Amino acid sequence: MLHSAICAQENLSYTKDVYVTAGDSLPYRLLYPRDYDSKKKYPMVVFLHGSGQRGNDNQSQLIGVPKKLTDSLGRIKYPCFILVPQCAKKDVWVKFPNFPNSLKATDAATPSAGLVLAKLDELLKELPIDRRRIYLTGYSMGGEGTFDLMARRPKLFAAGVPICSVADTATANMIRNIPIWAFHGDQDEVNDVKYTRMMVDALQKQKGKVKYTEYPGVKHNSWTKSYAEPELFDWLFAQKK
């Protein structure tokens, strides 16, 4: 099943490359919009995978890319670039050194997360990306990275969709102006639902632009329901800086 899902994504003709800088490297895939026209500007979606897809095969991270963006209808309805980086095996998108006693993330981005931002900056110079419509999403470790990267570059992202994650609640003030739709299952056995509840509460206290959907009886794989939400991508692509 996993192999067939990856193959289905492979058939979409993602470009395959490795971003290398100062001795560090980031495998990544990039999907161009269907019927790409270099004279038009397109939104960019950055997708951050979970911990199980870490490595350097530059393939397994494709498994979780939302089907509603990549099936035949989605490719027509939501023309966009999709950047799918792969986190190194021994790295994470965001590190919480004193978890669970503290939710504070490290002051500096992790190596893999820093490379994502650097690669994105490079693509912004090379491709006709609509800078008002850069979106970020991910689940589990990728949801954590979604919250973290928004806090590190709040002026870059137009919206974020973090799913079943842990987040540094102290960053709520930094991201309160970014539209966010967060998701979590209330029976999550990996990342307790309390962590998203805490972040949503922190954002609400900052009068943040946050929506929250919690699924009763759903465990850690809440991204399956989240990415299938009928209104999610209409909402996402309507957001602009």
Backbone bond lengths (Angstrom), bond angles and torsions (degrees), N, CA, C in turn:
res aa  C-N    CA-C-N  psi(-1)  N-CA   C-N-CA  omega(-1)  CA-C   N-CA-C  phi
1 M - - - 1.454 - - 1.532 111.37 -
2 L 1.367 115.31 -46.00 1.447 120.40 178.76 1.508 110.55 -61.75
3 H 1.342 117.02 -45.14 1.459 121.50 -179.56 1.530 111.08 -61.16
4 S 1.340 116.93 -44.03 1.462 120.22 -177.79 1.522 111.15 -66.34
5 A 1.355 116.69 -35.73 1.461 119.79 178.76 1.528 110.86 -66.92
6 I 1.331 115.94 -40.67 1.463 119.59 177.44 1.524 110.24 -65.04
7 C 1.323 116.71 -42.48 1.461 120.35 179.45 1.522 111.27 -60.90
8 A 1.335 116.21 -38.40 1.458 119.57 178.90 1.522 110.61 -62.14
9 Q 1.340 115.84 -40.68 1.456 119.33 177.29 1.532 110.73 -69.09
10 E 1.321 116.96 -38.46 1.466 121.15 178.88 1.524 110.97 -57.19
11 N 1.334 116.02 -38.84 1.455 120.97 -177.43 1.521 113.20 -65.23
12 L 1.335 116.82 -9.27 1.460 120.48 179.08 1.535 111.99 -80.52
13 S 1.303 116.85 -1.94 1.470 121.63 176.89 1.531 112.94 64.92
14 Y 1.298 116.08 48.54 1.461 119.98 169.64 1.526 108.17 -63.66
15 T 1.325 116.71 141.68 1.459 117.97 167.18 1.528 106.93 -72.88
16 K 1.312 116.71 151.78 1.462 122.26 -175.42 1.517 108.45 -127.68
17 D 1.336 117.04 121.71 1.458 119.53 -176.12 1.527 109.73 -154.63
18 V 1.314 115.38 173.45 1.465 122.00 176.46 1.527 107.50 -129.64
19 Y 1.314 116.16 125.68 1.454 121.29 177.52 1.525 107.81 -88.19
20 V 1.317 116.46 123.79 1.465 121.24 -176.92 1.523 109.36 -122.63
21 T 1.334 115.86 130.68 1.453 119.92 177.15 1.524 108.90 -154.97
22 A 1.315 116.61 133.66 1.474 123.03 176.19 1.532 112.54 48.68
23 G 1.324 115.87 39.74 1.454 119.73 176.32 1.511 115.22 85.17
24 D 1.334 118.10 -8.82 1.455 121.80 176.93 1.521 109.95 -98.19
25 S 1.319 116.32 155.67 1.462 118.88 179.84 1.526 110.75 -140.52
26 L 1.325 115.30 148.03 1.459 122.93 -179.04 1.529 108.93 -134.52
27 P 1.336 117.51 106.97 1.459 118.58 173.03 1.537 108.64 -66.90
28 Y 1.316 116.75 142.65 1.458 118.59 178.18 1.525 110.70 -154.39
29 R 1.320 113.83 157.46 1.461 122.10 171.72 1.517 107.82 -118.35
30 L 1.326 115.24 149.20 1.459 120.96 178.99 1.516 108.86 -136.09
31 L 1.314 115.76 123.74 1.464 120.99 177.02 1.515 109.16 -104.96
32 Y 1.322 115.52 125.90 1.464 120.96 177.70 1.527 109.21 -83.68
33 P 1.338 117.24 156.61 1.462 119.60 176.39 1.527 111.04 -61.24
34 R 1.307 115.76 150.35 1.459 120.19 174.36 1.528 108.28 -64.40
35 D 1.336 116.93 141.57 1.465 122.55 -177.84 1.533 110.41 55.00
36 Y 1.300 115.58 44.25 1.458 122.44 -176.34 1.519 112.30 -54.17
37 D 1.333 115.61 132.54 1.459 123.47 177.45 1.518 107.55 -127.33
38 S 1.306 117.11 112.05 1.465 121.25 -174.80 1.528 113.09 -64.18
39 K 1.325 116.85 -11.58 1.468 119.99 179.48 1.528 112.06 -88.95
40 K 1.334 115.98 -7.34 1.461 120.35 178.24 1.521 110.14 -101.56
41 K 1.325 116.27 159.19 1.462 121.09 173.64 1.522 109.16 -103.88
42 Y 1.332 115.87 140.05 1.459 121.32 -176.48 1.533 111.14 -127.47
43 P 1.323 116.88 150.21 1.468 119.38 171.89 1.527 110.53 -65.33
44 M 1.319 115.39 161.31 1.458 122.34 174.45 1.526 108.89 -121.87
45 V 1.322 116.63 130.87 1.462 121.79 172.76 1.522 107.96 -111.74
46 V 1.321 116.79 124.40 1.466 122.21 175.12 1.531 107.21 -102.16
47 F 1.327 116.27 121.92 1.462 121.29 -178.95 1.529 109.80 -110.35
48 L 1.346 115.39 125.58 1.459 121.48 179.59 1.526 110.11 -109.28
49 H 1.307 116.77 120.84 1.464 122.27 -176.38 1.529 111.63 -77.21
50 G 1.331 115.92 174.09 1.456 122.65 177.44 1.522 111.84 -87.42
51 S 1.328 116.39 179.32 1.466 121.37 -173.08 1.527 113.19 -65.27
52 G 1.326 117.45 -27.51 1.462 120.02 -177.73 1.511 115.02 -70.53
53 Q 1.329 117.17 -13.48 1.470 120.67 -178.28 1.534 112.73 -104.34
54 R 1.321 116.75 12.53 1.471 119.54 177.27 1.529 110.73 -66.82
55 G 1.324 116.06 155.29 1.464 120.23 177.97 1.510 111.27 145.98
56 N 1.318 116.11 -153.24 1.466 120.55 179.48 1.524 112.51 -140.79
57 D 1.357 116.50 20.70 1.468 118.58 178.86 1.520 112.24 -77.69
58 N 1.357 116.26 -13.86 1.470 122.34 179.41 1.527 111.45 55.63
59 Q 1.306 115.23 37.94 1.461 119.95 -179.06 1.522 112.61 -143.38
60 S 1.351 116.52 -47.44 1.460 119.26 -172.21 1.523 113.01 -64.48
61 Q 1.342 118.00 -22.36 1.467 119.62 -179.69 1.529 112.71 -68.27
62 L 1.347 116.36 -13.93 1.464 120.23 -179.07 1.522 113.01 -73.65
63 I 1.333 116.70 -19.49 1.455 121.08 -171.99 1.525 112.77 -56.87
64 G 1.336 117.75 -36.05 1.460 119.01 -173.39 1.508 116.12 -95.06
65 V 1.329 117.63 -0.68 1.465 119.30 -178.43 1.532 108.91 -57.85
66 P 1.329 118.05 128.79 1.469 120.60 -175.05 1.530 112.96 -55.50
67 K 1.318 115.22 125.68 1.478 120.65 -179.45 1.520 111.90 -62.91
68 K 1.330 116.59 -28.85 1.462 119.06 -178.44 1.530 112.46 -67.87
69 L 1.332 116.38 -13.82 1.463 119.95 174.54 1.514 111.90 -95.14
70 T 1.334 116.65 -22.19 1.466 118.90 -170.48 1.520 114.82 -114.92
71 D 1.359 117.92 -7.72 1.465 116.84 175.75 1.527 109.13 -75.96
72 S 1.316 116.79 174.98 1.463 120.26 -172.40 1.526 112.32 -60.12
73 L 1.322 116.87 -38.54 1.464 120.17 179.05 1.522 111.32 -70.61
74 G 1.339 116.08 -43.65 1.451 120.48 -179.20 1.516 112.96 -62.82
75 R 1.315 116.21 -37.63 1.471 120.36 179.97 1.527 111.04 -63.73
76 I 1.325 116.08 -30.32 1.467 120.33 178.18 1.523 110.99 -83.15
77 K 1.332 115.98 -42.85 1.467 120.95 -174.44 1.517 112.80 -74.69
78 Y 1.339 116.76 -34.23 1.472 120.55 -175.94 1.524 110.77 -125.72
79 P 1.316 118.23 68.17 1.466 119.26 179.34 1.531 110.12 -64.07
80 C 1.323 116.73 122.83 1.460 120.28 -176.04 1.521 109.61 -163.34
81 F 1.326 114.64 164.20 1.459 120.98 166.97 1.530 106.95 -84.29
82 I 1.330 116.91 143.54 1.458 121.05 174.46 1.519 108.57 -126.30
83 L 1.328 116.28 117.17 1.461 122.43 178.74 1.526 108.26 -100.43
84 V 1.346 116.06 124.81 1.462 121.12 -177.16 1.533 108.97 -125.71
85 P 1.342 117.37 87.35 1.466 120.18 179.26 1.521 111.40 -78.81
86 Q 1.323 116.03 163.14 1.465 121.06 177.76 1.522 109.73 -121.81
87 C 1.331 115.55 122.72 1.459 122.02 179.93 1.530 110.08 -73.02
88 A 1.322 116.48 142.61 1.462 121.34 178.03 1.533 110.63 -61.75
89 K 1.326 116.03 151.02 1.463 122.03 -174.87 1.529 112.99 -56.44
90 K 1.315 116.80 -40.08 1.462 120.38 -176.51 1.529 113.02 -97.79
91 D 1.329 116.46 13.28 1.461 120.80 -178.54 1.529 109.26 -117.66
92 V 1.311 116.31 176.45 1.467 123.42 176.30 1.529 107.32 -140.32
93 W 1.334 116.20 164.83 1.466 118.57 178.22 1.528 111.28 -73.61
94 V 1.322 116.45 -29.07 1.471 120.89 176.98 1.525 107.97 -151.95
95 K 1.324 115.44 143.97 1.473 119.92 -177.34 1.526 109.98 -117.04
96 F 1.337 114.83 132.95 1.464 122.21 175.43 1.533 106.85 -113.14
97 P 1.337 117.72 91.99 1.477 121.00 -169.54 1.521 114.94 -58.79
98 N 1.337 117.86 -32.13 1.465 119.93 -175.21 1.527 112.88 -113.65
99 F 1.325 116.49 23.15 1.459 120.83 177.75 1.531 109.81 -66.04
100 P 1.327 120.27 139.67 1.472 127.98 5.52 1.529 114.48 -93.29
101 N 1.327 117.62 4.74 1.466 119.04 -179.45 1.524 112.44 -70.27
102 S 1.332 116.11 -24.69 1.462 121.17 178.43 1.525 109.25 -144.15
103 L 1.336 115.71 142.87 1.467 120.57 177.38 1.519 111.86 -96.85
104 K 1.319 117.16 7.10 1.468 119.86 -178.67 1.524 110.82 -67.75
105 A 1.341 115.83 128.64 1.461 121.79 175.96 1.533 109.38 -83.93
106 T 1.314 116.32 164.96 1.461 120.87 177.49 1.527 110.18 -62.67
107 D 1.333 115.99 150.28 1.466 119.97 -179.89 1.526 111.34 -62.46
108 A 1.318 116.35 -39.08 1.468 120.45 179.12 1.524 109.85 -98.23
109 A 1.308 116.19 150.32 1.464 120.64 175.07 1.524 109.39 -63.96
110 T 1.318 117.44 152.03 1.466 120.23 174.16 1.532 108.39 -66.23
111 P 1.342 117.77 161.27 1.472 119.24 -179.95 1.533 112.98 -53.65
112 S 1.323 117.55 -47.23 1.468 120.00 -177.44 1.524 111.71 -65.38
113 A 1.338 117.13 -41.03 1.460 120.50 179.65 1.525 111.05 -66.53
114 G 1.329 116.34 -39.47 1.456 119.85 177.20 1.517 112.05 -61.98
115 L 1.336 116.48 -37.72 1.462 120.58 178.32 1.522 111.20 -67.86
116 V 1.329 117.38 -34.60 1.471 120.03 177.03 1.527 109.97 -61.05
117 L 1.318 116.37 -46.89 1.464 120.05 -179.82 1.536 111.29 -64.40
118 A 1.327 116.32 -40.05 1.464 120.05 179.29 1.524 111.16 -65.19
119 K 1.335 116.66 -42.68 1.462 120.10 178.90 1.517 110.75 -65.60
120 L 1.318 116.53 -40.22 1.459 120.07 178.52 1.520 110.87 -62.35
121 D 1.321 117.00 -42.21 1.473 120.52 176.69 1.528 110.70 -59.64
122 E 1.320 116.63 -39.79 1.460 120.99 178.66 1.528 110.93 -64.80
123 L 1.319 116.51 -44.67 1.468 120.61 -179.92 1.524 111.75 -64.13
124 L 1.329 116.56 -33.10 1.466 119.86 178.32 1.523 111.72 -62.79
125 K 1.329 116.48 -27.92 1.470 120.43 178.08 1.521 112.27 -83.83
126 E 1.343 116.14 -24.91 1.466 120.55 -172.11 1.526 114.42 -97.98
127 L 1.325 116.87 -27.63 1.462 120.41 -171.62 1.527 111.66 -119.19
128 P 1.335 117.30 156.45 1.473 120.66 178.78 1.531 111.43 -78.65
129 I 1.326 115.63 68.80 1.460 122.34 -179.45 1.524 109.01 -91.39
130 D 1.313 115.95 133.78 1.458 121.75 175.70 1.532 108.01 -75.26
131 R 1.303 116.86 105.63 1.465 121.32 -175.03 1.527 112.59 -65.98
132 R 1.316 117.92 -13.28 1.465 120.48 177.14 1.523 111.62 -84.65
133 R 1.344 116.31 -7.35 1.465 119.39 -172.33 1.538 111.10 -136.28
134 I 1.323 115.07 62.91 1.463 121.25 175.61 1.525 107.26 -107.08
135 Y 1.326 116.01 118.93 1.460 122.01 -172.57 1.526 110.88 -114.67
136 L 1.321 114.74 151.75 1.456 120.82 -176.16 1.526 109.40 -133.34
137 T 1.325 116.11 131.89 1.458 119.38 177.30 1.523 110.60 -149.34
138 G 1.323 115.69 158.64 1.456 121.16 177.23 1.510 109.82 179.09
139 Y 1.332 115.34 165.76 1.462 119.41 -179.72 1.522 110.77 -125.30
140 S 1.339 115.35 152.41 1.460 122.82 -179.22 1.538 109.03 55.00
141 M 1.320 119.48 -119.70 1.456 120.47 177.05 1.530 110.91 -56.20
142 G 1.320 116.69 -34.06 1.464 120.93 178.28 1.516 112.69 -71.22
143 G 1.344 117.21 -30.65 1.457 120.15 173.76 1.520 110.81 -68.18
144 E 1.330 115.32 -37.60 1.463 120.37 176.26 1.529 110.20 -63.27
145 G 1.332 115.50 -41.97 1.453 120.03 176.90 1.520 112.22 -65.01
146 T 1.319 116.61 -33.33 1.465 120.56 178.64 1.523 110.27 -62.17
147 F 1.332 116.88 -50.55 1.459 119.79 177.17 1.526 111.15 -60.48
148 D 1.329 116.45 -42.67 1.465 120.56 -174.73 1.527 112.53 -67.52
149 L 1.322 117.11 -45.72 1.466 119.26 -177.98 1.521 111.60 -69.20
150 M 1.326 117.27 -33.05 1.464 118.85 174.94 1.519 110.57 -61.81
151 A 1.342 116.70 -39.53 1.461 120.57 179.96 1.530 111.61 -69.20
152 R 1.321 116.36 -32.83 1.470 119.90 -179.41 1.527 112.21 -77.42
153 R 1.333 116.24 -29.19 1.475 120.37 -179.87 1.535 110.03 -135.81
154 P 1.327 117.62 64.61 1.465 120.25 -174.42 1.524 114.38 -63.72
155 K 1.319 117.44 -22.30 1.469 119.29 -179.94 1.526 112.52 -86.53
156 L 1.323 116.36 -6.97 1.462 120.42 -176.79 1.525 112.18 -87.45
157 F 1.328 116.95 -41.24 1.466 119.92 -169.40 1.529 112.31 -97.50
158 A 1.333 114.66 137.56 1.464 121.35 -178.78 1.512 112.15 -87.67
159 A 1.342 117.77 -22.14 1.465 121.86 179.98 1.520 108.92 -169.86
160 G 1.345 115.14 159.39 1.458 120.32 178.46 1.515 111.60 -140.43
161 V 1.339 114.98 146.17 1.468 121.43 177.05 1.531 108.13 -127.91
162 P 1.334 117.68 88.81 1.467 121.70 177.72 1.530 111.03 -90.92
163 I 1.322 116.16 135.65 1.463 120.74 -175.91 1.528 110.61 -124.61
164 C 1.313 116.39 133.61 1.474 126.92 176.04 1.528 113.02 41.88
165 S 1.332 115.40 57.64 1.458 119.39 -173.50 1.517 113.32 -122.05
166 V 1.321 114.02 175.22 1.461 124.07 168.53 1.527 105.78 -108.27
167 A 1.334 117.44 148.39 1.467 118.93 -178.75 1.526 110.43 -145.37
168 D 1.319 114.59 153.72 1.461 122.32 176.74 1.525 107.59 -80.87
169 T 1.329 116.40 103.30 1.465 120.45 -175.29 1.529 112.67 -63.57
170 A 1.324 117.14 -21.04 1.466 120.37 179.99 1.526 111.86 -68.60
171 T 1.326 117.53 -14.39 1.467 120.32 -179.16 1.531 112.61 -90.27
172 A 1.320 117.38 0.96 1.475 120.02 -175.76 1.523 112.34 -55.29
173 N 1.316 116.71 -40.13 1.469 119.48 -179.29 1.521 112.08 -63.62
174 M 1.340 117.08 -31.22 1.466 121.10 -178.12 1.529 112.16 -71.90
175 I 1.325 115.94 -29.13 1.472 118.94 -173.32 1.528 112.77 -112.52
176 R 1.316 117.15 10.94 1.461 119.92 -173.81 1.526 112.99 -64.25
177 N 1.336 117.43 -22.94 1.462 119.74 -179.75 1.526 113.38 -89.97
178 I 1.330 116.85 -1.50 1.470 120.88 178.75 1.528 108.93 -94.06
179 P 1.333 118.95 124.00 1.464 119.93 174.67 1.535 110.48 -60.89
180 I 1.320 115.84 128.14 1.466 121.93 -177.02 1.524 108.70 -131.99
181 W 1.328 115.40 135.41 1.461 120.21 171.27 1.526 106.30 -122.02
182 A 1.322 116.16 106.97 1.463 122.03 -176.92 1.526 110.33 -99.44
183 F 1.339 115.51 151.96 1.463 122.32 -179.29 1.526 110.09 -136.06
184 H 1.342 115.72 151.06 1.468 120.26 174.15 1.526 108.65 -164.62
185 G 1.314 117.06 149.83 1.455 122.24 172.53 1.516 109.53 -95.01
186 D 1.333 117.75 138.36 1.469 118.51 -173.09 1.530 113.91 -77.59
187 Q 1.345 116.78 -5.08 1.464 120.16 175.76 1.534 111.35 -111.06
188 D 1.321 116.94 23.31 1.473 121.74 -178.33 1.520 110.14 -59.00
189 E 1.333 115.90 122.03 1.463 121.36 -177.67 1.531 112.37 -96.06
190 V 1.324 117.88 -2.89 1.465 122.02 -179.71 1.529 110.81 -106.26
191 N 1.309 116.60 -59.24 1.467 122.34 174.20 1.525 107.70 -111.35
192 D 1.304 116.28 108.53 1.464 120.28 -177.14 1.534 110.72 -55.22
193 V 1.326 115.64 138.81 1.463 121.30 -178.82 1.529 111.66 -58.36
194 K 1.325 117.33 -22.19 1.467 119.66 -177.51 1.528 111.88 -60.06
195 Y 1.339 116.91 -26.53 1.461 118.71 -176.62 1.525 112.39 -71.32
196 T 1.315 117.41 -39.57 1.460 118.56 175.18 1.523 109.95 -70.66
197 R 1.322 116.84 -39.39 1.470 119.50 177.17 1.521 110.71 -57.53
198 M 1.338 116.68 -41.71 1.467 120.99 -179.78 1.527 111.40 -64.45
199 M 1.355 116.29 -41.70 1.457 119.38 -179.40 1.528 111.27 -69.68
200 V 1.315 116.27 -39.65 1.472 119.43 178.09 1.531 109.58 -63.42
201 D 1.319 116.33 -41.58 1.462 120.54 178.04 1.527 110.96 -61.85
202 A 1.335 116.09 -42.90 1.471 120.39 178.78 1.528 110.79 -62.86
203 L 1.323 116.91 -40.34 1.466 120.78 178.82 1.527 111.35 -67.59
204 Q 1.319 116.42 -40.85 1.466 119.61 178.93 1.519 111.32 -63.32
205 K 1.338 116.93 -36.35 1.466 120.21 177.79 1.524 111.58 -67.17
206 Q 1.336 115.96 -24.81 1.467 121.23 176.92 1.527 111.58 -92.27
207 K 1.345 115.64 8.26 1.470 121.57 -176.67 1.528 111.19 58.56
208 G 1.335 114.39 39.89 1.461 120.74 -179.14 1.519 112.73 -74.27
209 K 1.332 115.22 163.21 1.466 122.54 -179.84 1.532 108.90 -91.62
210 V 1.329 115.62 70.40 1.464 119.32 -172.87 1.518 112.11 -118.18
211 K 1.323 115.52 136.18 1.460 124.33 170.04 1.521 106.75 -112.85
212 Y 1.328 116.36 149.40 1.460 118.92 -178.96 1.515 110.72 -141.97
213 T 1.337 115.22 129.44 1.457 121.67 175.87 1.519 108.55 -121.12
214 E 1.332 115.08 123.63 1.465 120.94 178.45 1.525 108.85 -116.84
215 Y 1.333 115.73 131.38 1.462 120.99 -176.07 1.528 111.16 -100.39
216 P 1.324 117.30 116.51 1.468 120.40 177.50 1.533 111.04 -65.88
217 G 1.326 116.04 134.77 1.458 120.76 175.26 1.514 115.48 77.40
218 V 1.317 117.90 1.61 1.467 121.44 -177.29 1.522 110.24 -96.03
219 K 1.331 115.89 136.23 1.464 121.25 -179.65 1.531 110.41 -89.00
220 H 1.337 116.41 -146.90 1.467 119.43 -170.53 1.523 113.75 -68.81
221 N 1.329 117.86 -24.93 1.470 119.21 -174.85 1.528 112.56 -83.24
222 S 1.313 116.51 40.73 1.468 120.80 -178.30 1.525 112.74 -66.44
223 W 1.331 117.93 -14.32 1.473 119.52 178.48 1.525 111.78 -63.56
224 T 1.327 117.63 -26.93 1.463 119.85 178.94 1.526 110.39 -60.31
225 K 1.332 116.76 -46.37 1.458 121.11 178.48 1.527 111.04 -74.56
226 S 1.316 116.25 -38.02 1.465 120.28 -176.55 1.525 111.65 -60.80
227 Y 1.326 116.10 -51.94 1.462 119.75 -176.93 1.530 112.69 -71.60
228 A 1.335 116.48 -11.62 1.463 120.43 176.43 1.528 112.42 -94.30
229 E 1.324 117.41 -2.19 1.465 120.37 -179.78 1.529 110.42 -57.54
230 P 1.333 117.80 127.57 1.470 120.66 -174.78 1.529 114.53 -58.35
231 E 1.334 117.66 -33.20 1.465 120.01 -174.13 1.526 113.71 -98.19
232 L 1.332 117.82 -4.82 1.465 119.85 -169.57 1.527 112.78 -59.61
233 F 1.312 117.18 -53.59 1.467 118.19 -172.42 1.522 113.10 -78.65
234 D 1.334 117.20 -26.15 1.471 118.41 169.83 1.529 109.05 -61.61
235 W 1.332 115.28 -43.81 1.476 119.79 177.90 1.524 110.76 -62.39
236 L 1.345 116.27 -47.49 1.461 119.68 -175.66 1.525 111.86 -59.93
237 F 1.325 116.21 -49.20 1.462 119.46 -174.89 1.518 113.11 -74.82
238 A 1.319 117.35 -8.53 1.463 120.97 174.82 1.525 112.02 -83.44
239 Q 1.343 116.44 -13.51 1.474 119.93 -177.73 1.527 111.00 -80.79
240 K 1.327 114.86 135.87 1.460 120.52 178.93 1.523 109.23 -140.51
241 K 1.333 115.80 149.32 1.461 120.08 176.58 1.506 109.74 -71.43
